[in-house]
Amino acid sequence: MMLGQGGPVKVYVAMRPVDFRKGIDGLALAVQEMLGLDPFSGAIFVFRAKRADRIKLLVWDQTGMVLVHKRLEGGKFVWPQVRDGVMRMSSAQLAALFEGLDWRLVRPERARRPQAAG
């Protein structure tokens, strides 16, 4: 799954389920009002339905708003505990979540910054 502009992308997960009848405009408004974030920032916003087998992603790609909707046919997505607010997630964790895998097992390794080149 490729979303974003080719660099590091911020991923925000809405912690509470949303009404999945909402489309682009309703979800963009939810990003502004419920999450207090800018839906046109280029970040990926992740939403879940009450049924854990559905996910929606919303992202502004500099030419328009993109909405991706996926329903797992056999199983459920692994979601964080339902509570108020928003959670950050790495793009690697989002890729695992989107594939129906347990994103909590993905731990990005951070490399130590070199002191000098060469």
Buried (B, 14 or more C-beta within 10 A) or exposed (E): EEBBEEEEBBBBBBBBBBEBEBEBEEBBEBBEEBBEBEBEEBBBBBBBBEEBBBBBBBBBEEEEBEBBEBEBEEEEBBBEEEEEEBEEBBBEBBBBBBEBBEBEEBEEEEEEEEEEEE
